[in-house]
C-alpha cells in the first residue's frame, strides 16, 4: 500500500504506480493538464518516467474555460 497526496487530499494506491497509468485510470486527458510532482512541474514527456510512490505530492491542474 502506498499513501500519497493528490491535489491536497490523501490517496492510497495498491503499490507504486506509473503516473501515466494513474492519470488514465482517473480519466485525465494528458493533452490538457499540468502536473506538479513533489513541487516540480513536469513536461508531458516526463509523465512516462514518473512512478508514484510513498509520500509523493502530486498536483493536477486542468484548464477551466469561461467567459
mmCIF file as Biopython writes it, N, C-alpha, C and O atoms, coordinates in Angstrom:
data_model
#
loop_
_atom_site.group_PDB
_atom_site.id
_atom_site.type_symbol
_atom_site.label_atom_id
_atom_site.label_alt_id
_atom_site.label_comp_id
_atom_site.label_asym_id
_atom_site.label_entity_id
_atom_site.label_seq_id
_atom_site.pdbx_PDB_ins_code
_atom_site.Cartn_x
_atom_site.Cartn_y
_atom_site.Cartn_z
_atom_site.occupancy
_atom_site.B_iso_or_equiv
_atom_site.auth_seq_id
_atom_site.auth_asym_id
_atom_site.pdbx_PDB_model_num
ATOM 1   N N  . UNK A ? 1  ? 0.847   -1.178 0.000   1.0 0.0 1  A 1 
ATOM 2   C CA . UNK A ? 1  ? 0.000   0.000  0.000   1.0 0.0 1  A 1 
ATOM 3   C C  . UNK A ? 1  ? 0.892   1.242  0.000   1.0 0.0 1  A 1 
ATOM 4   O O  . UNK A ? 1  ? 1.876   1.318  0.737   1.0 0.0 1  A 1 
ATOM 5   N N  . UNK A ? 2  ? 0.531   2.203  -0.835  1.0 0.0 2  A 1 
ATOM 6   C CA . UNK A ? 2  ? 1.277   3.451  -0.973  1.0 0.0 2  A 1 
ATOM 7   C C  . UNK A ? 2  ? 0.324   4.596  -0.648  1.0 0.0 2  A 1 
ATOM 8   O O  . UNK A ? 2  ? -0.795  4.640  -1.160  1.0 0.0 2  A 1 
ATOM 9   N N  . UNK A ? 3  ? 0.761   5.517  0.197   1.0 0.0 3  A 1 
ATOM 10  C CA . UNK A ? 3  ? -0.039  6.692  0.533   1.0 0.0 3  A 1 
ATOM 11  C C  . UNK A ? 3  ? 0.661   7.919  -0.014  1.0 0.0 3  A 1 
ATOM 12  O O  . UNK A ? 3  ? 1.856   8.117  0.206   1.0 0.0 3  A 1 
ATOM 13  N N  . UNK A ? 4  ? -0.096  8.748  -0.733  1.0 0.0 4  A 1 
ATOM 14  C CA . UNK A ? 4  ? 0.446   9.977  -1.298  1.0 0.0 4  A 1 
ATOM 15  C C  . UNK A ? 4  ? -0.612  11.053 -1.227  1.0 0.0 4  A 1 
ATOM 16  O O  . UNK A ? 4  ? -1.748  10.789 -0.834  1.0 0.0 4  A 1 
ATOM 17  N N  . UNK A ? 5  ? -0.246  12.272 -1.607  1.0 0.0 5  A 1 
ATOM 18  C CA . UNK A ? 5  ? -1.177  13.396 -1.595  1.0 0.0 5  A 1 
ATOM 19  C C  . UNK A ? 5  ? -1.412  13.851 -3.025  1.0 0.0 5  A 1 
ATOM 20  O O  . UNK A ? 5  ? -0.467  14.156 -3.752  1.0 0.0 5  A 1 
ATOM 21  N N  . UNK A ? 6  ? -2.682  13.894 -3.425  1.0 0.0 6  A 1 
ATOM 22  C CA . UNK A ? 6  ? -3.058  14.343 -4.769  1.0 0.0 6  A 1 
ATOM 23  C C  . UNK A ? 6  ? -4.023  15.514 -4.610  1.0 0.0 6  A 1 
ATOM 24  O O  . UNK A ? 6  ? -5.105  15.365 -4.041  1.0 0.0 6  A 1 
ATOM 25  N N  . UNK A ? 7  ? -3.627  16.664 -5.111  1.0 0.0 7  A 1 
ATOM 26  C CA . UNK A ? 7  ? -4.434  17.888 -5.010  1.0 0.0 7  A 1 
ATOM 27  C C  . UNK A ? 7  ? -4.897  18.144 -3.573  1.0 0.0 7  A 1 
ATOM 28  O O  . UNK A ? 7  ? -6.048  18.504 -3.327  1.0 0.0 7  A 1 
ATOM 29  N N  . UNK A ? 8  ? -3.973  17.949 -2.638  1.0 0.0 8  A 1 
ATOM 30  C CA . UNK A ? 8  ? -4.240  18.264 -1.242  1.0 0.0 8  A 1 
ATOM 31  C C  . UNK A ? 8  ? -4.974  17.195 -0.458  1.0 0.0 8  A 1 
ATOM 32  O O  . UNK A ? 8  ? -5.227  17.373 0.733   1.0 0.0 8  A 1 
ATOM 33  N N  . UNK A ? 9  ? -5.329  16.068 -1.110  1.0 0.0 9  A 1 
ATOM 34  C CA . UNK A ? 9  ? -6.058  15.007 -0.417  1.0 0.0 9  A 1 
ATOM 35  C C  . UNK A ? 9  ? -5.205  13.744 -0.372  1.0 0.0 9  A 1 
ATOM 36  O O  . UNK A ? 9  ? -4.503  13.421 -1.331  1.0 0.0 9  A 1 
ATOM 37  N N  . UNK A ? 10 ? -5.274  13.040 0.749   1.0 0.0 10 A 1 
ATOM 38  C CA . UNK A ? 10 ? -4.549  11.792 0.902   1.0 0.0 10 A 1 
ATOM 39  C C  . UNK A ? 10 ? -5.206  10.711 0.055   1.0 0.0 10 A 1 
ATOM 40  O O  . UNK A ? 10 ? -6.422  10.524 0.097   1.0 0.0 10 A 1 
ATOM 41  N N  . UNK A ? 11 ? -4.386  10.005 -0.712  1.0 0.0 11 A 1 
ATOM 42  C CA . UNK A ? 11 ? -4.874  8.918  -1.560  1.0 0.0 11 A 1 
ATOM 43  C C  . UNK A ? 11 ? -4.050  7.685  -1.266  1.0 0.0 11 A 1 
ATOM 44  O O  . UNK A ? 11 ? -2.878  7.782  -0.900  1.0 0.0 11 A 1 
ATOM 45  N N  . UNK A ? 12 ? -4.659  6.531  -1.426  1.0 0.0 12 A 1 
ATOM 46  C CA . UNK A ? 12 ? -3.952  5.255  -1.255  1.0 0.0 12 A 1 
ATOM 47  C C  . UNK A ? 12 ? -3.975  4.496  -2.569  1.0 0.0 12 A 1 
ATOM 48  O O  . UNK A ? 12 ? -4.994  4.439  -3.256  1.0 0.0 12 A 1 
ATOM 49  N N  . UNK A ? 13 ? -2.839  3.921  -2.903  1.0 0.0 13 A 1 
ATOM 50  C CA . UNK A ? 13 ? -2.712  3.084  -4.093  1.0 0.0 13 A 1 
ATOM 51  C C  . UNK A ? 13 ? -2.244  1.707  -3.652  1.0 0.0 13 A 1 
ATOM 52  O O  . UNK A ? 13 ? -1.658  1.557  -2.579  1.0 0.0 13 A 1 
ATOM 53  N N  . UNK A ? 14 ? -2.504  0.702  -4.480  1.0 0.0 14 A 1 
ATOM 54  C CA . UNK A ? 14 ? -2.107  -0.666 -4.131  1.0 0.0 14 A 1 
ATOM 55  C C  . UNK A ? 14 ? -0.598  -0.819 -4.027  1.0 0.0 14 A 1 
ATOM 56  O O  . UNK A ? 14 ? -0.110  -1.664 -3.277  1.0 0.0 14 A 1 
ATOM 57  N N  . UNK A ? 15 ? 0.137   -0.018 -4.768  1.0 0.0 15 A 1 
ATOM 58  C CA . UNK A ? 15 ? 1.594   -0.080 -4.762  1.0 0.0 15 A 1 
ATOM 59  C C  . UNK A ? 15 ? 2.125   1.037  -5.634  1.0 0.0 15 A 1 
ATOM 60  O O  . UNK A ? 15 ? 1.348   1.862  -6.114  1.0 0.0 15 A 1 
ATOM 61  N N  . UNK A ? 16 ? 3.437   1.083  -5.854  1.0 0.0 16 A 1 
ATOM 62  C CA . UNK A ? 16 ? 3.992   2.087  -6.750  1.0 0.0 16 A 1 
ATOM 63  C C  . UNK A ? 16 ? 3.264   2.026  -8.100  1.0 0.0 16 A 1 
ATOM 64  O O  . UNK A ? 16 ? 3.066   0.947  -8.658  1.0 0.0 16 A 1 
ATOM 65  N N  . UNK A ? 17 ? 2.872   3.191  -8.612  1.0 0.0 17 A 1 
ATOM 66  C CA . UNK A ? 17 ? 2.040   3.260  -9.814  1.0 0.0 17 A 1 
ATOM 67  C C  . UNK A ? 17 ? 2.610   4.267  -10.795 1.0 0.0 17 A 1 
ATOM 68  O O  . UNK A ? 17 ? 2.903   5.398  -10.409 1.0 0.0 17 A 1 
ATOM 69  N N  . UNK A ? 18 ? 2.775   3.883  -12.066 1.0 0.0 18 A 1 
ATOM 70  C CA . UNK A ? 18 ? 3.222   4.857  -13.058 1.0 0.0 18 A 1 
ATOM 71  C C  . UNK A ? 18 ? 2.243   6.035  -13.145 1.0 0.0 18 A 1 
ATOM 72  O O  . UNK A ? 18 ? 1.028   5.841  -13.129 1.0 0.0 18 A 1 
ATOM 73  N N  . UNK A ? 19 ? 2.774   7.233  -13.236 1.0 0.0 19 A 1 
ATOM 74  C CA . UNK A ? 19 ? 1.938   8.427  -13.307 1.0 0.0 19 A 1 
ATOM 75  C C  . UNK A ? 19 ? 0.955   8.342  -14.460 1.0 0.0 19 A 1 
ATOM 76  O O  . UNK A ? 19 ? -0.223  8.655  -14.286 1.0 0.0 19 A 1 
ATOM 77  N N  . UNK A ? 20 ? 1.414   7.923  -15.639 1.0 0.0 20 A 1 
ATOM 78  C CA . UNK A ? 20 ? 0.512   7.834  -16.792 1.0 0.0 20 A 1 
ATOM 79  C C  . UNK A ? 20 ? -0.661  6.903  -16.518 1.0 0.0 20 A 1 
ATOM 80  O O  . UNK A ? 20 ? -1.795  7.202  -16.893 1.0 0.0 20 A 1 
ATOM 81  N N  . UNK A ? 21 ? -0.394  5.783  -15.871 1.0 0.0 21 A 1 
ATOM 82  C CA . UNK A ? 21 ? -1.452  4.825  -15.530 1.0 0.0 21 A 1 
ATOM 83  C C  . UNK A ? 21 ? -2.442  5.468  -14.550 1.0 0.0 21 A 1 
ATOM 84  O O  . UNK A ? 21 ? -3.655  5.326  -14.706 1.0 0.0 21 A 1 
ATOM 85  N N  . UNK A ? 22 ? -1.926  6.169  -13.551 1.0 0.0 22 A 1 
ATOM 86  C CA . UNK A ? 22 ? -2.775  6.849  -12.582 1.0 0.0 22 A 1 
ATOM 87  C C  . UNK A ? 22 ? -3.683  7.864  -13.282 1.0 0.0 22 A 1 
ATOM 88  O O  . UNK A ? 22 ? -4.885  7.905  -13.019 1.0 0.0 22 A 1 
ATOM 89  N N  . UNK A ? 23 ? -3.117  8.679  -14.168 1.0 0.0 23 A 1 
ATOM 90  C CA . UNK A ? 23 ? -3.907  9.699  -14.874 1.0 0.0 23 A 1 
ATOM 91  C C  . UNK A ? 23 ? -4.976  9.049  -15.746 1.0 0.0 23 A 1 
ATOM 92  O O  . UNK A ? 23 ? -6.123  9.497  -15.749 1.0 0.0 23 A 1 
ATOM 93  N N  . UNK A ? 24 ? -4.621  8.007  -16.479 1.0 0.0 24 A 1 
ATOM 94  C CA . UNK A ? 24 ? -5.596  7.326  -17.344 1.0 0.0 24 A 1 
ATOM 95  C C  . UNK A ? 24 ? -6.715  6.699  -16.520 1.0 0.0 24 A 1 
ATOM 96  O O  . UNK A ? 24 ? -7.881  6.764  -16.909 1.0 0.0 24 A 1 
ATOM 97  N N  . UNK A ? 25 ? -6.371  6.095  -15.389 1.0 0.0 25 A 1 
ATOM 98  C CA . UNK A ? 25 ? -7.390  5.439  -14.563 1.0 0.0 25 A 1 
ATOM 99  C C  . UNK A ? 25 ? -8.360  6.451  -13.952 1.0 0.0 25 A 1 
ATOM 100 O O  . UNK A ? 25 ? -9.467  6.089  -13.552 1.0 0.0 25 A 1 
ATOM 101 N N  . UNK A ? 26 ? -7.942  7.729  -13.880 1.0 0.0 26 A 1 
ATOM 102 C CA . UNK A ? 26 ? -8.816  8.783  -13.369 1.0 0.0 26 A 1 
ATOM 103 C C  . UNK A ? 26 ? -9.361  9.657  -14.505 1.0 0.0 26 A 1 
ATOM 104 O O  . UNK A ? 26 ? -9.841  10.768 -14.281 1.0 0.0 26 A 1 
ATOM 105 N N  . UNK A ? 27 ? -9.272  9.119  -15.734 1.0 0.0 27 A 1 
ATOM 106 C CA . UNK A ? 27 ? -9.811  9.766  -16.929 1.0 0.0 27 A 1 
ATOM 107 C C  . UNK A ? 27 ? -9.326  11.202 -17.110 1.0 0.0 27 A 1 
ATOM 108 O O  . UNK A ? 27 ? -10.094 12.092 -17.474 1.0 0.0 27 A 1 
ATOM 109 N N  . UNK A ? 28 ? -8.039  11.407 -16.849 1.0 0.0 28 A 1 
ATOM 110 C CA . UNK A ? 28 ? -7.416  12.719 -17.039 1.0 0.0 28 A 1 
ATOM 111 C C  . UNK A ? 28 ? -6.831  12.762 -18.452 1.0 0.0 28 A 1 
ATOM 112 O O  . UNK A ? 28 ? -5.989  11.936 -18.803 1.0 0.0 28 A 1 
ATOM 113 N N  . UNK A ? 29 ? -7.276  13.720 -19.256 1.0 0.0 29 A 1 
ATOM 114 C CA . UNK A ? 29 ? -6.755  13.899 -20.605 1.0 0.0 29 A 1 
ATOM 115 C C  . UNK A ? 29 ? -5.393  14.571 -20.497 1.0 0.0 29 A 1 
ATOM 116 O O  . UNK A ? 29 ? -5.303  15.751 -20.156 1.0 0.0 29 A 1 
ATOM 117 N N  . UNK A ? 30 ? -4.343  13.829 -20.783 1.0 0.0 30 A 1 
ATOM 118 C CA . UNK A ? 30 ? -2.993  14.352 -20.596 1.0 0.0 30 A 1 
ATOM 119 C C  . UNK A ? 30 ? -2.628  15.445 -21.592 1.0 0.0 30 A 1 
ATOM 120 O O  . UNK A ? 30 ? -1.610  16.116 -21.420 1.0 0.0 30 A 1 
ATOM 121 N N  . UNK A ? 31 ? -3.432  15.634 -22.622 1.0 0.0 31 A 1 
ATOM 122 C CA . UNK A ? 31 ? -3.167  16.732 -23.564 1.0 0.0 31 A 1 
ATOM 123 C C  . UNK A ? 31 ? -3.463  18.081 -22.925 1.0 0.0 31 A 1 
ATOM 124 O O  . UNK A ? 31 ? -2.845  19.087 -23.272 1.0 0.0 31 A 1 
ATOM 125 N N  . UNK A ? 32 ? -4.405  18.102 -21.996 1.0 0.0 32 A 1 
ATOM 126 C CA . UNK A ? 32 ? -4.871  19.362 -21.426 1.0 0.0 32 A 1 
ATOM 127 C C  . UNK A ? 32 ? -4.722  19.380 -19.914 1.0 0.0 32 A 1 
ATOM 128 O O  . UNK A ? 32 ? -5.684  19.645 -19.192 1.0 0.0 32 A 1 
ATOM 129 N N  . UNK A ? 33 ? -3.521  19.100 -19.437 1.0 0.0 33 A 1 
ATOM 130 C CA . UNK A ? 33 ? -3.311  19.053 -17.997 1.0 0.0 33 A 1 
ATOM 131 C C  . UNK A ? 33 ? -1.866  19.458 -17.682 1.0 0.0 33 A 1 
ATOM 132 O O  . UNK A ? 33 ? -0.952  19.237 -18.476 1.0 0.0 33 A 1 
ATOM 133 N N  . UNK A ? 34 ? -1.696  20.046 -16.521 1.0 0.0 34 A 1 
ATOM 134 C CA . UNK A ? 34 ? -0.355  20.313 -15.994 1.0 0.0 34 A 1 
ATOM 135 C C  . UNK A ? 34 ? -0.223  19.502 -14.712 1.0 0.0 34 A 1 
ATOM 136 O O  . UNK A ? 34 ? -1.161  19.417 -13.919 1.0 0.0 34 A 1 
ATOM 137 N N  . UNK A ? 35 ? 0.950   18.907 -14.520 1.0 0.0 35 A 1 
ATOM 138 C CA . UNK A ? 35 ? 1.173   18.085 -13.334 1.0 0.0 35 A 1 
ATOM 139 C C  . UNK A ? 35 ? 2.446   18.547 -12.639 1.0 0.0 35 A 1 
ATOM 140 O O  . UNK A ? 35 ? 3.503   18.676 -13.258 1.0 0.0 35 A 1 
ATOM 141 N N  . UNK A ? 36 ? 2.320   18.795 -11.333 1.0 0.0 36 A 1 
ATOM 142 C CA . UNK A ? 36 ? 3.488   19.068 -10.496 1.0 0.0 36 A 1 
ATOM 143 C C  . UNK A ? 36 ? 3.714   17.824 -9.648  1.0 0.0 36 A 1 
ATOM 144 O O  . UNK A ? 36 ? 2.788   17.292 -9.036  1.0 0.0 36 A 1 
ATOM 145 N N  . UNK A ? 37 ? 4.955   17.374 -9.626  1.0 0.0 37 A 1 
ATOM 146 C CA . UNK A ? 37 ? 5.331   16.169 -8.893  1.0 0.0 37 A 1 
ATOM 147 C C  . UNK A ? 37 ? 6.386   16.558 -7.867  1.0 0.0 37 A 1 
ATOM 148 O O  . UNK A ? 37 ? 7.502   16.939 -8.219  1.0 0.0 37 A 1 
ATOM 149 N N  . UNK A ? 38 ? 6.017   16.457 -6.591  1.0 0.0 38 A 1 
ATOM 150 C CA . UNK A ? 38 ? 6.917   16.847 -5.494  1.0 0.0 38 A 1 
ATOM 151 C C  . UNK A ? 38 ? 7.484   18.252 -5.703  1.0 0.0 38 A 1 
ATOM 152 O O  . UNK A ? 38 ? 8.669   18.499 -5.481  1.0 0.0 38 A 1 
ATOM 153 N N  . UNK A ? 39 ? 6.608   19.170 -6.135  1.0 0.0 39 A 1 
ATOM 154 C CA . UNK A ? 39 ? 6.974   20.578 -6.263  1.0 0.0 39 A 1 
ATOM 155 C C  . UNK A ? 39 ? 7.585   20.978 -7.591  1.0 0.0 39 A 1 
ATOM 156 O O  . UNK A ? 39 ? 7.903   22.150 -7.794  1.0 0.0 39 A 1 
ATOM 157 N N  . UNK A ? 40 ? 7.758   20.020 -8.507  1.0 0.0 40 A 1 
ATOM 158 C CA . UNK A ? 40 ? 8.348   20.316 -9.814  1.0 0.0 40 A 1 
ATOM 159 C C  . UNK A ? 40 ? 7.314   20.080 -10.906 1.0 0.0 40 A 1 
ATOM 160 O O  . UNK A ? 40 ? 6.729   19.000 -10.997 1.0 0.0 40 A 1 
ATOM 161 N N  . UNK A ? 41 ? 7.091   21.104 -11.740 1.0 0.0 41 A 1 
ATOM 162 C CA . UNK A ? 41 ? 6.157   20.944 -12.852 1.0 0.0 41 A 1 
ATOM 163 C C  . UNK A ? 41 ? 6.821   20.063 -13.909 1.0 0.0 41 A 1 
ATOM 164 O O  . UNK A ? 41 ? 7.945   20.319 -14.343 1.0 0.0 41 A 1 
ATOM 165 N N  . UNK A ? 42 ? 6.098   19.025 -14.307 1.0 0.0 42 A 1 
ATOM 166 C CA . UNK A ? 42 ? 6.632   18.080 -15.271 1.0 0.0 42 A 1 
ATOM 167 C C  . UNK A ? 42 ? 6.281   18.478 -16.701 1.0 0.0 42 A 1 
ATOM 168 O O  . UNK A ? 42 ? 5.209   19.024 -16.958 1.0 0.0 42 A 1 
ATOM 169 N N  . UNK A ? 43 ? 7.192   18.201 -17.621 1.0 0.0 43 A 1 
ATOM 170 C CA . UNK A ? 43 ? 6.862   18.286 -19.043 1.0 0.0 43 A 1 
ATOM 171 C C  . UNK A ? 43 ? 6.111   17.006 -19.394 1.0 0.0 43 A 1 
ATOM 172 O O  . UNK A ? 43 ? 6.328   15.970 -18.765 1.0 0.0 43 A 1 
ATOM 173 N N  . UNK A ? 44 ? 5.245   17.064 -20.376 1.0 0.0 44 A 1 
ATOM 174 C CA . UNK A ? 44 ? 4.453   15.892 -20.743 1.0 0.0 44 A 1 
ATOM 175 C C  . UNK A ? 44 ? 5.336   14.686 -21.080 1.0 0.0 44 A 1 
ATOM 176 O O  . UNK A ? 44 ? 4.949   13.544 -20.829 1.0 0.0 44 A 1 
ATOM 177 N N  . UNK A ? 45 ? 6.523   14.937 -21.647 1.0 0.0 45 A 1 
ATOM 178 C CA . UNK A ? 45 ? 7.431   13.838 -21.986 1.0 0.0 45 A 1 
ATOM 179 C C  . UNK A ? 45 ? 7.930   13.105 -20.742 1.0 0.0 45 A 1 
ATOM 180 O O  . UNK A ? 45 ? 8.380   11.963 -20.833 1.0 0.0 45 A 1 
ATOM 181 N N  . UNK A ? 46 ? 7.852   13.754 -19.588 1.0 0.0 46 A 1 
ATOM 182 C CA . UNK A ? 46 ? 8.339   13.144 -18.346 1.0 0.0 46 A 1 
ATOM 183 C C  . UNK A ? 46 ? 7.289   12.260 -17.671 1.0 0.0 46 A 1 
ATOM 184 O O  . UNK A ? 46 ? 7.634   11.468 -16.794 1.0 0.0 46 A 1 
ATOM 185 N N  . UNK A ? 47 ? 6.025   12.376 -18.054 1.0 0.0 47 A 1 
ATOM 186 C CA . UNK A ? 47 ? 4.966   11.604 -17.405 1.0 0.0 47 A 1 
ATOM 187 C C  . UNK A ? 47 ? 5.280   10.110 -17.402 1.0 0.0 47 A 1 
ATOM 188 O O  . UNK A ? 47 ? 5.041   9.427  -16.406 1.0 0.0 47 A 1 
ATOM 189 N N  . UNK A ? 48 ? 5.813   9.602  -18.509 1.0 0.0 48 A 1 
ATOM 190 C CA . UNK A ? 48 ? 6.047   8.159  -18.629 1.0 0.0 48 A 1 
ATOM 191 C C  . UNK A ? 48 ? 7.199   7.670  -17.754 1.0 0.0 48 A 1 
ATOM 192 O O  . UNK A ? 48 ? 7.339   6.466  -17.539 1.0 0.0 48 A 1 
ATOM 193 N N  . UNK A ? 49 ? 8.024   8.585  -17.247 1.0 0.0 49 A 1 
ATOM 194 C CA . UNK A ? 49 ? 9.183   8.185  -16.431 1.0 0.0 49 A 1 
ATOM 195 C C  . UNK A ? 49 ? 8.926   8.249  -14.938 1.0 0.0 49 A 1 
ATOM 196 O O  . UNK A ? 49 ? 9.751   7.797  -14.144 1.0 0.0 49 A 1 
ATOM 197 N N  . UNK A ? 50 ? 7.781   8.809  -14.547 1.0 0.0 50 A 1 
ATOM 198 C CA . UNK A ? 50 ? 7.498   9.010  -13.123 1.0 0.0 50 A 1 
ATOM 199 C C  . UNK A ? 50 ? 6.670   7.850  -12.579 1.0 0.0 50 A 1 
ATOM 200 O O  . UNK A ? 50 ? 5.658   7.463  -13.164 1.0 0.0 50 A 1 
ATOM 201 N N  . UNK A ? 51 ? 7.113   7.307  -11.457 1.0 0.0 51 A 1 
ATOM 202 C CA . UNK A ? 51 ? 6.353   6.275  -10.750 1.0 0.0 51 A 1 
ATOM 203 C C  . UNK A ? 51 ? 5.978   6.845  -9.388  1.0 0.0 51 A 1 
ATOM 204 O O  . UNK A ? 51 ? 6.841   7.251  -8.610  1.0 0.0 51 A 1 
ATOM 205 N N  . UNK A ? 52 ? 4.686   6.869  -9.115  1.0 0.0 52 A 1 
ATOM 206 C CA . UNK A ? 52 ? 4.189   7.399  -7.841  1.0 0.0 52 A 1 
ATOM 207 C C  . UNK A ? 52 ? 4.512   6.415  -6.726  1.0 0.0 52 A 1 
ATOM 208 O O  . UNK A ? 52 ? 4.283   5.212  -6.845  1.0 0.0 52 A 1 
ATOM 209 N N  . UNK A ? 53 ? 5.059   6.967  -5.622  1.0 0.0 53 A 1 
ATOM 210 C CA . UNK A ? 53 ? 5.441   6.113  -4.507  1.0 0.0 53 A 1 
ATOM 211 C C  . UNK A ? 53 ? 5.105   6.793  -3.180  1.0 0.0 53 A 1 
ATOM 212 O O  . UNK A ? 53 ? 4.628   7.927  -3.154  1.0 0.0 53 A 1 
ATOM 213 N N  . UNK A ? 54 ? 5.358   6.096  -2.103  1.0 0.0 54 A 1 
ATOM 214 C CA . UNK A ? 54 ? 5.027   6.548  -0.751  1.0 0.0 54 A 1 
ATOM 215 C C  . UNK A ? 54 ? 5.508   7.980  -0.492  1.0 0.0 54 A 1 
ATOM 216 O O  . UNK A ? 54 ? 6.672   8.314  -0.715  1.0 0.0 54 A 1 
ATOM 217 N N  . UNK A ? 55 ? 4.574   8.817  -0.012  1.0 0.0 55 A 1 
ATOM 218 C CA . UNK A ? 55 ? 4.911   10.170 0.407   1.0 0.0 55 A 1 
ATOM 219 C C  . UNK A ? 55 ? 4.943   11.213 -0.696  1.0 0.0 55 A 1 
ATOM 220 O O  . UNK A ? 55 ? 5.147   12.393 -0.413  1.0 0.0 55 A 1 
ATOM 221 N N  . UNK A ? 56 ? 4.746   10.808 -1.951  1.0 0.0 56 A 1 
ATOM 222 C CA . UNK A ? 56 ? 4.771   11.770 -3.048  1.0 0.0 56 A 1 
ATOM 223 C C  . UNK A ? 56 ? 3.632   12.778 -2.922  1.0 0.0 56 A 1 
ATOM 224 O O  . UNK A ? 56 ? 2.589   12.499 -2.332  1.0 0.0 56 A 1 
ATOM 225 N N  . UNK A ? 57 ? 3.867   13.961 -3.497  1.0 0.0 57 A 1 
ATOM 226 C CA . UNK A ? 57 ? 2.846   15.011 -3.545  1.0 0.0 57 A 1 
ATOM 227 C C  . UNK A ? 57 ? 2.648   15.370 -5.016  1.0 0.0 57 A 1 
ATOM 228 O O  . UNK A ? 57 ? 3.593   15.744 -5.711  1.0 0.0 57 A 1 
ATOM 229 N N  . UNK A ? 58 ? 1.397   15.249 -5.478  1.0 0.0 58 A 1 
ATOM 230 C CA . UNK A ? 58 ? 1.064   15.473 -6.874  1.0 0.0 58 A 1 
ATOM 231 C C  . UNK A ? 58 ? -0.042  16.525 -6.946  1.0 0.0 58 A 1 
ATOM 232 O O  . UNK A ? 58 ? -1.032  16.453 -6.218  1.0 0.0 58 A 1 
ATOM 233 N N  . UNK A ? 59 ? 0.138   17.488 -7.821  1.0 0.0 59 A 1 
ATOM 234 C CA . UNK A ? 59 ? -0.907  18.478 -8.110  1.0 0.0 59 A 1 
ATOM 235 C C  . UNK A ? 59 ? -1.257  18.349 -9.578  1.0 0.0 59 A 1 
ATOM 236 O O  . UNK A ? 59 ? -0.384  18.430 -10.441 1.0 0.0 59 A 1 
ATOM 237 N N  . UNK A ? 60 ? -2.532  18.148 -9.860  1.0 0.0 60 A 1 
ATOM 238 C CA . UNK A ? 60 ? -3.023  18.011 -11.233 1.0 0.0 60 A 1 
ATOM 239 C C  . UNK A ? 60 ? -3.926  19.212 -11.512 1.0 0.0 60 A 1 
ATOM 240 O O  . UNK A ? 60 ? -4.924  19.428 -10.825 1.0 0.0 60 A 1 
ATOM 241 N N  . UNK A ? 61 ? -3.560  19.983 -12.524 1.0 0.0 61 A 1 
ATOM 242 C CA . UNK A ? 61 ? -4.317  21.208 -12.842 1.0 0.0 61 A 1 
ATOM 243 C C  . UNK A ? 61 ? -4.872  21.076 -14.252 1.0 0.0 61 A 1 
ATOM 244 O O  . UNK A ? 61 ? -4.137  20.832 -15.209 1.0 0.0 61 A 1 
ATOM 245 N N  . UNK A ? 62 ? -6.186  21.243 -14.356 1.0 0.0 62 A 1 
ATOM 246 C CA . UNK A ? 62 ? -6.852  21.216 -15.654 1.0 0.0 62 A 1 
ATOM 247 C C  . UNK A ? 62 ? -7.319  22.616 -15.987 1.0 0.0 62 A 1 
ATOM 248 O O  . UNK A ? 62 ? -7.756  23.354 -15.103 1.0 0.0 62 A 1 
ATOM 249 N N  . UNK A ? 63 ? -7.230  22.996 -17.272 1.0 0.0 63 A 1 
ATOM 250 C CA . UNK A ? 63 ? -7.693  24.335 -17.635 1.0 0.0 63 A 1 
ATOM 251 C C  . UNK A ? 63 ? -9.212  24.453 -17.472 1.0 0.0 63 A 1 
ATOM 252 O O  . UNK A ? 63 ? -9.953  23.490 -17.671 1.0 0.0 63 A 1 
ATOM 253 N N  . UNK A ? 64 ? -9.647  25.647 -17.110 1.0 0.0 64 A 1 
ATOM 254 C CA . UNK A ? 64 ? -11.071 25.904 -16.937 1.0 0.0 64 A 1 
ATOM 255 C C  . UNK A ? 64 ? -11.459 27.018 -17.905 1.0 0.0 64 A 1 
ATOM 256 O O  . UNK A ? 64 ? -10.889 28.109 -17.874 1.0 0.0 64 A 1 
ATOM 257 N N  . UNK A ? 65 ? -12.413 26.735 -18.743 1.0 0.0 65 A 1 
ATOM 258 C CA . UNK A ? 65 ? -12.885 27.755 -19.691 1.0 0.0 65 A 1 
ATOM 259 C C  . UNK A ? 65 ? -14.009 28.566 -19.088 1.0 0.0 65 A 1 
ATOM 260 O O  . UNK A ? 65 ? -14.642 28.144 -18.119 1.0 0.0 65 A 1 
ATOM 261 N N  . UNK A ? 66 ? -14.248 29.689 -19.639 1.0 0.0 66 A 1 
ATOM 262 C CA . UNK A ? 66 ? -15.348 30.521 -19.138 1.0 0.0 66 A 1 
ATOM 263 C C  . UNK A ? 66 ? -15.317 31.853 -19.826 1.0 0.0 66 A 1 
ATOM 264 O O  . UNK A ? 66 ? -14.434 32.146 -20.633 1.0 0.0 66 A 1 
ATOM 265 N N  . UNK A ? 67 ? -16.278 32.633 -19.497 1.0 0.0 67 A 1 
ATOM 266 C CA . UNK A ? 67 ? -16.286 33.929 -20.140 1.0 0.0 67 A 1 
ATOM 267 C C  . UNK A ? 67 ? -17.257 34.858 -19.510 1.0 0.0 67 A 1 
ATOM 268 O O  . UNK A ? 67 ? -17.384 36.004 -19.943 1.0 0.0 67 A 1 
#
